[in-house]
Amino acid sequence: MYFLIALWGHKASDGKTRISAATKFFIYTQSSGLVMLIAILGLVFVHYNATGTWTFNYA
């Protein structure tokens, strides 16, 4: 996705809009993925404290 935005994104008069948009996209998606990973690990730790078993199964 980064390369699609960087190579074929909308080009403004200065020509740097595509690279800026691609960089912002990369930073925002990676940071939101990190937040989601921390939240999932937090759920695992809370579940471990409640039940005493390490699992990702909540069904």
Steps between C-alpha positions, in 0.01 A plus 500: 500500500786735583649460153163544330454832677861609451518412132150570368347735756373850428788728405474863608702786353793438737511124426548400863136433586516133400803420715357695793166319473670161469718568805203614708306192391787273603548668839129502585441138400805376690411697813138381494621142456728543801209633708289201397782257590539660843123480556492130407794424728326698775193278461721191524657625824161587649369156406808337653450689827136390511539134400868410531532375140682664210268493200372711214178297486202700628226285352 
